[in-house]
Amino acid sequence: MKVLKYLAYGIGGLVVLCVLVLAVVVMVVDGAFVKSRLEREMKARDRTLTIEGEPKLRLFPVAGIALGKVVLSEPRSAAAFVALDSAEIAVRVMPLLSGEAVVEQFKISGLKVNLVRAKDGRMNFADLVGEHEREDAAEARPARAKGPPPRGRIAEIAVERAQITWRDEASGQEVVVGDLNLKTGRLDGDTPGQVAYSAHITGRKPDMDIRAQAAGAVRFNLARQEIGLDGFAFQVKGRADRQTLAAELAAPKIDVTPARATGSAVTGALKLSGPRHSVDAKLRIAAVEGTARALSIPSIALEFDSSAEGRAVKGSVSTPLQANLEARAIELPKIVAQFTLSGPGLPQKGVTLPLSGAFRADFTQQTASADVTARFEDSNVRASFAATRLEPLVASFDVKADRLNLDPLVPAKRTESRAESRSDERIDLRGLRGPQVTGRIAIGALTAQRVKLSDVQAEVKLAGGRLEVAPHSAKLYGGTLAGSLVAEASGSRIAIKETVRGVQVGPLLRDAADQDRLEGRGDLTLDVTTAGASAAAMKKALGGTARVELRDGAVKGINLTEAIQDVRSVLGSKSAKANDPSKRTDFSEITASFVIRNGVAHNDDLQGKAPLLRLTGAGDVDIGNSTLNYTARAVVVATSKGQGGRDLSKLAGVTVPVRLTGALDKPDVAVDLTELATKSGVDLARTLGGAKAPSGDVTQQLRDKLRGLFRR
């Protein structure tokens, strides 16, 4: 009994002591004290805090503060970081002792927040949150055992006319969430409370002007693991990057408790239309089943119809979902999808892509995995993915296909003006930073842009902002290809090394360029690097080396030796044709090497060997500007008989200079007739049948006759 008596005395004394301490705090801590202390603290951080008037404080039984106009500046600047017109925040004290947060009042009016990420990646609030100090403290602090989530009740939340601005100084992106309003009724976890939200979102890069709103009744109790929605709806309308946007989501009734989970179907819709793209999608999530710890959704169905630049994609995806909320894991055990593609360059009936697979993610362990099987035309494709960490991503993948024809999926060739406009589009490789991914690709037979490859193998590695597709190899047209490709986020750099051996040039050109001008076997060695913010910039920054070797082949459409032997055949009524399929110029070897600097490939060692000719040349190929300035020379070697049995002894040593200039795809071809006539001893005027004809007219006539002959 004495123990209880002494215990009662002790408790009574403790209560008296607490009352005395609280009385002292009330007398010492007032609005002026808080104001001066905060202003002094911000000044120490090189910021200016301005509070109009004196803050009003309450300590017991409700702890709260009321503020008038407040402005907090940026570091060492008069620009505002945070400003507000008024704020009132109050929580009950006694429930805090039992681990319950009871918000009596939360009102903020005219809040403005300016968030800025500098070019070096540092945020403009880093000095306030003490990022480095928090990281050091977190490492030193022992791990805490997980406890139940805090209980909470909210009497009212009212946020009026708030504005949050985000600006990225490196990219120039800016987003403003303005006219932000949030109002709730009583949220006590037992009965649904009304919630209303609205905001106006604008920005640039991309340009956007969007209005969003949401309304409905919400009930949640984290301690009891309960959540409920009643008549909840969310809508978005506006414009984003020249696209008109409209989206909505409706959840008529959802009620989740530890004992059970029920609810009606959730529906959603998205419409996007504009000059480049259009999307019409519908979402339906079947009624929720199960418990708060193990939710089950029998079916999630998505249907969509999308088009872009003349091509259309229709599709559907359906899957059940299993979610273990306690373990923070979800599983899609059976994904079934089908896509239909149509548009220019595709079969009239379109292309259908059926797909099936499974997906699982454990957010506590930060792991995920997926297996997908697809059938495309006659191709079977299987892909697997496994992530051992989700943030930042650390993952591996494996893709295998027996055969794959990508041509039905490749857009039709663009017009010249369209291609030129796309060449100036920005190339941003910053997305390579952060993730670490390794993988392997194996394709038995691959067709792309009509080019056929087999036994395609590639290793992929992404780490530290550096992507390597190396080694990669393939067989093509009787030869082999092997090399590496490297792309780096730092400086947007790309490096390519390729070695091609023993390829049959004729079939390759017929498939790749729809041209039948060359036969033979060829080798190519390429070692180039470039960097730039667009395709055009990368072409102009190209540097490195290249070498081409052709063996045992022929140039089709012309017998060059025969044409040189008899210039009269070009001038007469039966002119030689440059595209005569019955004629060809055989060669035993052609080699050329290039040194590439600033997008210009220079060659000065062209060597060609034919039974009766030798070929040399030098000049530049301006890859950056797609132009050509090159001179080739064909020399008749000493021999008694030419191709076709004609005597070429009189033309031995004669050089035919051919100059190629202008656009790379359609160059102008001119023959230096003065040099040709001088070295061959041909009297051009007499040959044309008029000894006294003006030399200028004669030269022009001969040039016109020979232009088509040497064009190819």
C-alpha positions in Angstrom: 0.0 0.0 0.0 2.8 2.4 0.8 4.3 1.7 -2.6 1.0 2.7 -4.3 0.9 5.8 -2.1 4.4 6.8 -3.0 3.7 6.1 -6.7 0.6 8.4 -6.5 2.7 11.1 -5.0 5.4 10.7 -7.7 2.8 10.9 -10.5 1.2 14.0 -8.9 4.6 15.7 -8.6 5.4 14.8 -12.2 2.1 16.4 -13.4 2.8 19.5 -11.3 6.3 19.7 -12.8 5.0 19.4 -16.3 2.4 22.2 -15.7 5.2 24.4 -14.3 7.5 23.7 -17.3 4.6 24.4 -19.7 3.8 27.7 -17.9 7.5 28.8 -18.3 7.5 27.8 -22.0 4.3 29.9 -22.6 5.9 32.9 -20.9 9.2 32.6 -22.7 8.3 31.3 -26.2 6.1 33.8 -28.0 5.6 34.9 -31.6 8.4 37.5 -31.4 10.9 34.8 -30.2 10.0 32.4 -33.0 10.2 35.2 -35.6 13.6 36.4 -34.5 15.0 32.8 -34.2 13.8 31.8 -37.7 15.1 35.0 -39.3 18.5 34.5 -37.6 18.7 30.9 -38.7 17.9 31.8 -42.3 20.5 34.6 -42.3 23.1 32.1 -41.2 22.3 30.2 -44.4 22.7 33.4 -46.6 18.9 33.7 -47.0 16.5 36.5 -46.1 13.3 35.6 -44.2 10.6 38.3 -43.9 7.6 37.7 -41.7 5.0 40.5 -41.6 3.6 41.0 -38.1 4.1 38.7 -35.2 3.3 35.0 -35.5 0.5 33.8 -33.1 1.4 30.7 -31.1 -0.7 28.1 -29.2 0.9 25.3 -27.2 -1.8 23.5 -25.2 -4.1 21.6 -25.6 -3.7 22.4 -29.3 -0.2 23.3 -30.6 -0.3 25.6 -33.5 1.0 28.7 -35.3 -0.6 31.3 -37.4 1.4 33.4 -39.9 0.7 36.4 -42.1 2.7 37.2 -45.2 6.0 35.3 -45.3 8.8 35.5 -47.9 12.0 33.4 -47.9 14.7 34.4 -50.5 17.0 32.3 -52.6 20.6 31.9 -51.2 22.5 35.2 -51.6 19.7 36.7 -53.7 16.6 38.8 -53.3 14.6 36.4 -55.5 11.8 34.6 -53.7 12.1 30.9 -53.0 8.9 30.5 -50.9 6.2 33.0 -50.3 2.7 32.8 -48.8 -0.1 35.2 -47.8 -1.2 33.3 -44.7 -1.0 30.0 -42.9 -2.6 28.3 -39.9 -1.4 24.9 -38.7 -2.6 23.2 -35.5 -2.3 19.7 -34.0 -3.6 18.3 -30.7 -0.8 17.7 -28.2 -2.1 14.8 -26.0 -2.8 12.3 -28.8 0.8 12.6 -29.9 1.8 10.9 -26.6 -0.1 7.8 -27.8 1.4 7.8 -31.3 -1.6 9.4 -33.0 -1.5 12.6 -35.2 -4.6 14.7 -35.0 -4.5 17.6 -37.4 -7.0 20.2 -36.1 -6.3 22.8 -38.8 -4.2 23.1 -41.9 -4.8 26.2 -44.0 -2.4 27.8 -46.4 -3.3 30.7 -48.8 -1.3 32.2 -51.6 1.6 29.7 -51.4 4.3 30.1 -54.0 7.3 27.8 -54.3 10.1 28.1 -56.9 12.1 24.9 -57.4 15.2 25.2 -59.6 17.8 22.6 -60.6 21.0 24.3 -61.6 23.2 23.3 -64.6 25.4 21.3 -62.2 22.4 19.3 -60.9 22.2 21.0 -57.5 18.7 21.9 -56.2 18.1 25.4 -54.8 16.8 23.9 -51.5 19.9 21.7 -50.8 21.1 24.0 -48.1 17.8 23.8 -46.2 17.4 20.0 -46.1 21.1 19.3 -45.4 21.4 16.4 -47.8 25.0 15.5 -47.0 24.4 15.8 -43.2 21.4 13.5 -43.5 23.2 10.9 -45.5 26.1 10.8 -43.0 23.7 10.6 -40.1 21.7 7.8 -41.8 24.8 5.8 -42.3 25.8 6.2 -38.7 22.3 5.6 -37.2 21.5 2.0 -36.4 18.6 0.4 -38.3 15.3 0.7 -36.6 12.8 -2.1 -36.4 9.7 -1.5 -38.5 6.7 -0.6 -36.5 3.0 0.0 -37.3 2.3 3.1 -39.4 1.2 6.2 -37.4 -2.5 6.7 -36.8 -3.8 10.0 -38.2 -7.0 12.1 -38.2 -7.5 15.3 -40.1 -10.2 17.8 -39.3 -9.7 20.0 -42.3 -7.2 20.8 -45.1 -7.6 23.9 -47.1 -4.9 25.0 -49.7 -6.0 28.0 -51.8 -4.3 29.6 -54.8 -1.0 27.8 -54.5 1.6 27.8 -57.2 4.6 25.5 -57.6 7.2 26.3 -60.3 9.9 23.9 -61.5 12.7 25.0 -63.8 15.7 23.0 -65.1 18.5 25.4 -66.1 20.3 22.7 -68.1 17.5 21.7 -70.4 15.4 24.8 -70.3 12.3 22.8 -69.1 9.8 24.7 -67.0 6.6 23.5 -65.4 4.1 25.6 -63.4 1.4 24.1 -61.3 -0.7 27.1 -60.7 -4.1 27.9 -59.2 -3.7 24.8 -57.0 -6.6 24.3 -54.6 -7.2 21.4 -52.2 -10.0 21.1 -49.8 -11.1 18.2 -47.6 -13.8 17.5 -45.1 -13.1 15.5 -41.9 -10.9 12.5 -42.6 -11.0 10.3 -39.4 -10.6 6.9 -41.0 -14.1 5.8 -39.9 -16.4 7.7 -42.3 -15.7 8.9 -45.9 -14.7 12.6 -46.1 -15.1 14.8 -49.2 -11.9 15.7 -51.1 -11.8 18.3 -53.9 -8.7 19.2 -55.9 -8.0 21.4 -59.0 -4.9 22.8 -60.7 -3.8 24.5 -63.9 -0.5 23.1 -65.3 1.5 25.1 -67.9 5.0 24.7 -69.1 7.5 24.7 -72.0 9.8 22.0 -73.4 7.3 20.6 -74.0 4.7 23.3 -74.2 1.6 22.5 -72.2 -1.6 24.0 -70.9 -3.6 21.5 -68.8 -6.3 21.7 -66.2 -6.8 18.8 -63.8 -9.4 18.2 -61.1 -10.5 15.4 -58.8 -13.4 15.0 -56.4 -15.0 12.3 -54.3 -15.2 10.8 -50.8 -12.1 9.2 -49.3 -11.6 7.1 -46.2 -8.2 5.8 -44.9 -6.7 4.5 -41.7 -3.1 3.4 -42.1 -3.0 1.9 -38.6 -5.9 -0.4 -39.4 -4.8 -0.9 -43.1 -8.1 0.4 -44.4 -8.9 2.6 -47.4 -12.1 3.4 -49.2 -13.2 5.5 -52.2 -16.8 6.5 -52.9 -17.8 8.3 -56.1 -14.2 9.3 -56.8 -13.5 10.9 -60.2 -10.4 12.4 -61.8 -10.3 14.5 -65.1 -7.5 16.1 -67.2 -8.1 18.3 -70.2 -5.8 20.6 -72.2 -2.9 20.7 -74.6 0.5 19.2 -74.5 3.2 19.6 -77.2 0.6 20.6 -79.8 -1.6 17.6 -78.8 -5.1 17.9 -77.4 -5.4 15.8 -74.3 -8.4 14.5 -72.4 -8.3 11.8 -69.7 -10.6 10.6 -67.0 -10.7 7.9 -64.3 -13.7 6.9 -62.2 -13.8 4.7 -59.1 -17.5 4.4 -58.0 -16.9 2.3 -54.9 -13.8 0.6 -53.4 -13.5 -0.6 -49.8 -10.4 -2.4 -48.5 -10.0 -3.7 -44.9 -7.7 -6.4 -43.4 -10.6 -8.8 -43.5 -11.9 -8.2 -47.0 -11.6 -6.1 -50.2 -14.6 -5.3 -52.4 -15.4 -2.7 -55.0 -17.0 -2.0 -58.3 -15.1 -1.8 -61.6 -12.7 1.2 -62.1 -12.9 2.7 -65.6 -10.6 5.1 -67.4 -10.3 6.7 -70.8 -7.5 8.7 -72.7 -7.8 10.7 -75.9 -4.9 12.4 -77.5 -5.1 14.1 -80.9 -2.8 16.4 -82.9 -0.9 16.9 -86.1 1.5 14.0 -85.4 -0.2 11.5 -83.1 -3.6 10.3 -82.0 -4.5 7.9 -79.2 -7.9 6.6 -78.1 -7.6 4.2 -75.1 -10.0 2.7 -72.6 -9.2 1.0 -69.3 -11.3 -1.3 -67.2 -10.2 -2.8 -63.9 -12.5 -5.5 -62.6 -13.9 -5.4 -59.0 -11.3 -5.7 -56.3 -11.2 -9.0 -54.3 -9.3 -10.4 -51.4 -7.9 -8.6 -48.3 -5.8 -5.6 -47.5 -2.7 -7.8 -47.3 -3.5 -9.8 -50.5 -5.5 -8.0 -53.1 -6.7 -9.8 -56.2 -8.1 -8.2 -59.4 -9.5 -10.9 -61.8 -9.0 -8.8 -64.9 -7.4 -5.6 -66.0 -8.3 -4.8 -69.6 -6.8 -2.1 -71.9 -8.0 -1.3 -75.4 -6.4 1.3 -77.6 -6.3 2.8 -81.1 -3.3 4.9 -82.0 -2.0 6.5 -85.2 1.1 8.5 -86.1 2.2 9.8 -89.5 -0.1 7.6 -91.5 0.4 4.4 -89.4 -2.1 3.0 -87.0 -1.8 0.6 -84.1 -4.8 -1.1 -82.5 -4.3 -3.4 -79.5 -5.7 -5.0 -76.4 -4.0 -6.2 -73.2 -5.6 -8.2 -70.5 -4.2 -9.7 -67.3 -5.1 -10.7 -63.7 -3.2 -9.1 -60.9 -2.1 -10.4 -57.5 -0.8 -8.0 -54.9 0.7 -8.7 -51.6 0.7 -5.3 -49.9 2.4 -6.5 -46.8 5.4 -7.8 -48.8 5.0 -5.0 -51.3 4.9 -7.4 -54.2 2.8 -7.6 -57.3 2.4 -10.3 -59.9 0.8 -10.4 -63.4 0.7 -14.2 -63.8 -0.8 -14.3 -67.3 -0.5 -11.4 -69.7 -2.3 -11.8 -73.0 -2.0 -9.1 -75.6 -2.6 -8.6 -79.3 -1.5 -5.7 -81.6 -2.5 -4.9 -85.1 -0.4 -2.5 -87.2 -1.5 -0.9 -90.5 -0.4 1.9 -92.8 1.9 2.7 -95.7 4.4 0.0 -96.5 2.5 -2.7 -94.5 0.3 -5.5 -95.9 -3.2 -4.4 -96.7 -4.6 -6.6 -93.9 -2.1 -5.2 -91.5 0.4 -7.0 -89.3 -0.8 -8.8 -86.2 1.4 -9.4 -83.2 0.1 -11.8 -80.5 2.0 -11.7 -77.2 1.9 -13.6 -73.9 3.9 -13.5 -70.8 4.2 -13.0 -67.0 5.6 -10.3 -64.7 6.5 -10.1 -61.1 8.0 -7.3 -58.9 9.0 -7.2 -55.2 9.4 -3.6 -54.1 10.8 -4.6 -50.7 13.6 -6.6 -52.2 13.9 -4.2 -55.2 13.6 -7.0 -57.7 11.5 -7.7 -60.8 11.3 -10.3 -63.6 9.4 -10.9 -66.8 9.1 -13.6 -69.5 7.5 -12.7 -72.8 6.7 -14.8 -75.9 5.6 -13.3 -79.2 4.9 -14.4 -82.7 5.4 -12.1 -85.6 4.5 -13.4 -89.0 6.4 -16.7 -89.1 8.8 -15.6 -86.4 9.0 -16.9 -82.8 10.5 -14.4 -80.3 11.2 -15.1 -76.6 12.5 -12.5 -74.2 13.3 -12.6 -70.5 14.2 -9.8 -68.1 15.5 -9.8 -64.5 16.2 -6.8 -62.3 18.2 -7.2 -59.1 17.7 -3.5 -58.2 15.0 -1.2 -59.4 16.4 2.2 -58.3 18.8 2.8 -59.9 18.1 0.0 -62.3 20.4 -3.0 -62.3 19.1 -5.7 -64.7 19.9 -8.3 -67.4 18.0 -9.5 -70.4 18.0 -12.2 -73.1 16.3 -12.0 -76.5 16.1 -15.0 -78.9 14.3 -15.3 -82.2 14.5 -18.0 -84.8 13.8 -15.6 -87.7 12.7 -11.9 -87.7 11.7 -9.7 -90.6 11.5 -6.1 -89.5 10.5 -4.6 -92.9 6.8 -4.6 -92.2 7.4 -2.4 -89.2 9.8 0.0 -90.8 8.2 3.3 -91.9 8.2 4.1 -95.6 11.2 6.2 -96.8 10.6 9.9 -96.1 10.8 12.6 -98.7 14.0 14.6 -98.9 12.6 17.7 -97.1 11.2 15.5 -94.4 14.5 13.6 -93.9 16.4 16.9 -93.8 14.1 18.3 -91.1 14.5 15.1 -89.0 18.3 15.4 -89.3 18.2 18.5 -87.1 16.3 16.8 -84.4 18.1 16.7 -81.0 19.9 13.5 -80.0 19.9 13.2 -76.2 21.9 10.4 -74.7 21.5 11.5 -71.1 19.0 8.6 -70.6 22.1 6.2 -70.6 23.1 7.6 -67.2 22.1 5.7 -64.1 20.9 2.2 -65.2 23.2 -0.8 -65.3 22.0 -3.3 -67.9 23.6 -6.4 -69.5 22.1 -8.6 -72.1 22.4 -10.8 -75.1 20.6 -10.9 -78.5 20.5 -13.9 -80.8 18.6 -14.1 -84.0 18.8 -17.0 -86.5 17.8 -15.0 -89.6 17.2 -11.2 -89.7 15.8 -9.0 -92.5 16.0 -5.2 -92.1 15.5 -2.7 -95.0 15.6 -5.8 -97.3 19.2 -6.6 -96.1 19.4 -10.3 -95.0 21.6 -11.4 -92.2 21.9 -14.7 -90.4 23.4 -16.0 -87.1 23.1 -12.5 -85.5 24.8 -12.3 -82.1 25.2 -9.3 -79.9 26.3 -8.6 -76.4 24.9 -5.5 -74.7 26.3 -3.7 -71.7 25.2 -0.4 -70.2 27.0 1.1 -67.2 28.3 4.5 -66.1 26.5 6.3 -68.9 28.2 4.1 -71.5 26.4 1.7 -73.8 28.4 -1.0 -75.6 27.0 -3.3 -78.2 30.1 -5.4 -78.4 31.0 -7.8 -79.6 28.4 -8.2 -82.3 28.6 -10.4 -85.4 26.6 -11.8 -88.3 26.8 -13.6 -91.6 25.6 -11.8 -94.7 25.7 -12.6 -98.4 28.4 -15.2 -98.2 30.6 -13.1 -95.9 30.9 -12.0 -92.3 30.4 -8.9 -90.2 31.9 -8.2 -86.8 32.5 -5.2 -84.7 31.5 -2.9 -81.9 29.3 0.1 -81.2 29.8 2.4 -78.2 27.5 5.3 -77.2 28.4 7.6 -74.3 26.1 10.1 -72.5 29.1 12.4 -71.8 29.4 14.6 -74.8 26.9 12.5 -76.8 29.7 10.5 -78.3 29.4 7.5 -80.6 32.2 5.2 -81.8 31.7 2.4 -84.5 34.2 -0.3 -85.5 33.1 -2.7 -88.2 34.9 -5.4 -90.2 33.2 -6.9 -93.2 34.9 -9.8 -95.1 34.0 -11.7 -98.3 30.6 -10.2 -98.9 29.0 -10.7 -102.4 28.5 -7.1 -103.4 26.0 -7.6 -106.2 23.2 -9.2 -104.1 23.8 -6.8 -101.2 23.4 -3.7 -103.5 20.3 -5.1 -105.1 18.7 -5.6 -101.7 20.0 -2.6 -99.9 19.9 0.1 -102.7 17.8 -1.5 -105.5 20.9 -1.2 -107.8 22.4 -3.8 -110.1 25.7 -2.0 -111.1 28.4 -4.0 -109.4 29.5 -7.6 -108.9 32.3 -9.2 -107.0 33.4 -9.9 -103.4 34.2 -7.0 -101.0 35.8 -6.2 -97.7 35.2 -3.1 -95.6 37.1 -1.9 -92.5 35.5 1.1 -90.7 36.7 2.9 -87.5 34.9 6.1 -86.9 33.8 8.4 -84.0 31.5 11.3 -83.7 29.7 13.6 -81.3 26.9 16.1 -81.4 23.4 17.1 -80.4 21.7 16.1 -83.7 22.2 13.8 -86.6 23.4 16.7 -88.8 26.0 17.7 -86.2 27.2 14.2 -85.8 27.7 13.8 -89.6 29.8 17.0 -89.6 31.8 15.8 -86.6 32.6 12.4 -88.1 36.2 11.3 -87.9 38.3 8.2 -88.4 39.3 5.8 -91.2 37.8 3.5 -93.7 39.1 1.0 -96.3 37.3 -0.7 -99.2 38.5 -3.7 -101.2 36.7 -5.3 -104.2 37.9 -8.4 -106.0 37.0 -10.5 -109.1 34.0 -8.4 -110.1 32.5 -6.2 -112.8 30.9 -2.9 -113.3 27.6 -3.5 -115.2 26.0 -1.5 -118.0 29.2 -0.4 -119.8 32.3 -1.9 -121.5 34.7 1.0 -120.7 37.5 -0.5 -122.7 35.4 -0.8 -125.8 34.1 2.7 -125.4 37.6 4.2 -125.1 38.8 2.2 -128.1 36.2 3.7 -130.4 35.3 7.2 -129.5 33.5 7.4 -132.9 30.9 4.9 -131.6 29.9 7.5 -129.0 29.6 10.2 -131.6 27.9 8.3 -134.3 24.2 7.5 -134.8 24.7 4.4 -132.7 25.9 5.9 -129.5 27.2 3.6 -126.7 24.8 3.2 -123.8 25.9 3.6 -120.2 23.1 1.2 -119.1 23.4 -1.5 -121.7 22.8 -4.7 -119.7 24.7 -6.7 -122.2 27.9 -4.9 -121.5 30.2 -5.0 -118.5 33.7 -3.9 -117.4 35.5 -6.7 -115.6 38.0 -5.9 -112.9 40.3 -8.1 -110.8 40.8 -5.7 -107.9 39.7 -2.2 -106.7 41.0 -0.7 -103.4 40.6 2.6 -101.7 41.3 4.0 -98.2 39.8 7.1 -96.6 40.9 9.5 -93.8 37.8 11.2 -92.3 38.1 14.6 -90.5 35.2 16.9 -89.6 32.8 14.9 -91.7 34.9 14.9 -94.9 36.4 11.6 -96.2 39.5 12.2 -98.2 40.9 9.5 -100.6 44.1 9.7 -102.7 45.0 6.1 -103.3 42.2 4.6 -105.4 43.7 1.6 -107.4 41.8 -0.5 -109.8 43.0 -3.4 -112.0 41.1 -4.6 -115.1 42.4 -6.8 -117.9 43.0 -3.8 -120.1 42.7 -0.8 -117.8 44.2 0.7 -114.7 42.1 3.0 -112.5 43.4 5.7 -110.1 41.6 8.6 -108.3 41.6 11.1 -105.5 39.2 13.6 -103.9 36.8 14.3 -101.1 33.4 12.9 -100.0 31.7 15.6 -97.8 29.5 13.4 -95.6 28.4 16.3 -93.5 27.0 18.3 -96.4 26.3 15.3 -98.7 28.4 16.5 -101.5 31.2 15.0 -103.7 34.4 16.4 -105.3 36.3 13.5 -106.8 38.4 12.8 -109.9 38.9 9.3 -111.3 41.3 8.4 -114.1 41.1 5.3 -116.3 44.3 4.4 -118.2 44.6 1.9 -121.1 47.4 -0.5 -120.6 49.7 -1.7 -123.5 48.2 -4.8 -125.1 47.5 -6.1 -128.6 43.9 -6.9 -128.2 41.1 -5.3 -126.2 38.0 -6.9 -124.8 35.9 -8.1 -127.7 39.1 -8.6 -129.8 39.6 -5.0 -130.7 43.1 -3.6 -131.2 43.9 -1.0 -128.5 47.6 -0.6 -129.1 47.2 3.0 -130.4 45.5 4.0 -127.1 48.0 2.4 -124.8 48.8 4.9 -122.0 45.8 7.2 -122.8 44.1 8.5 -119.6 40.4 9.3 -119.4 39.8 11.7 -116.5 36.3 11.7 -115.1 35.3 14.4 -112.6 32.4 13.8 -110.1 31.0 16.8 -108.3 27.7 18.0 -106.6 25.2 16.1 -104.6 26.3 12.8 -103.2 23.2 10.9 -104.3 23.1 12.4 -107.8 26.6 13.7 -108.7 27.4 15.7 -111.9 29.8 13.8 -114.1 32.2 15.5 -116.6 35.0 14.2 -118.8 38.1 16.3 -119.4 37.9 16.1 -123.2 40.9 18.3 -123.8 43.2 15.9 -122.0 41.5 12.9 -123.6 41.8 14.3 -127.1 45.4 15.5 -126.6 46.7 12.2 -125.2 44.8 10.0 -127.7 45.7 12.0 -130.8 42.0 12.3 -131.9 41.1 15.2 -134.3 37.8 16.1 -132.7 36.6 18.4 -135.5 37.4 15.9 -138.2 35.8 13.1 -136.2 32.6 15.1 -135.9 32.6 15.5 -139.7 33.4 19.3 -139.8 37.1 20.2 -139.8 36.3 23.9 -139.5 33.7 23.6 -136.8 34.4 25.8 -133.8 36.4 24.0 -131.2 34.0 25.1 -128.4 31.0 23.6 -130.2 33.0 20.4 -130.9 33.9 20.0 -127.3 30.4 20.6 -126.1 29.0 18.0 -128.5 31.5 15.4 -127.4 30.9 16.2 -123.7 27.1 15.7 -124.3 27.7 12.4 -126.0 30.0 11.1 -123.2 28.1 12.4 -120.3 25.8 9.5 -120.0 28.6 7.0 -120.8 30.7 7.9 -117.8 27.9 8.8 -115.4 28.0 5.4 -113.8 
